[in-house]
C-alpha cells in the first residue's frame, strides 16, 4: 500500500490583476512609483484606518500569496515583474 499524497491545483490558481476604483486611481497618480502603471498593484482604499499611513498599495505578484507592501517613501523606479496595465 502506497502512503503518499498527491496534490493538484486548479488551472486558475494564482494572483488576479487588481480591480481599481476611481478613488484609488486618483490616489495612486500622485506617487512616482512605476507600480502605478502595473497591473499587479493593488492600491489601498484612501482614507481607510487600517493600513499604515505610508502605504500606497500591495504588489500581488511578488512573494505571492503574501503581498508585498509599497510605501510612499521608498520609490520603486524599476521592477522585473512589471506588466503594463491594459
Secondary structure, 3 states (H helix, E strand, C coil): CCCCCCCCCCCCCCCCCCCCCHHHHHHHHCCCCHHHHECCEEECCCCCCCCCCCEEEEECCCCCCCCEEEECCCCCCCCCCCCECC
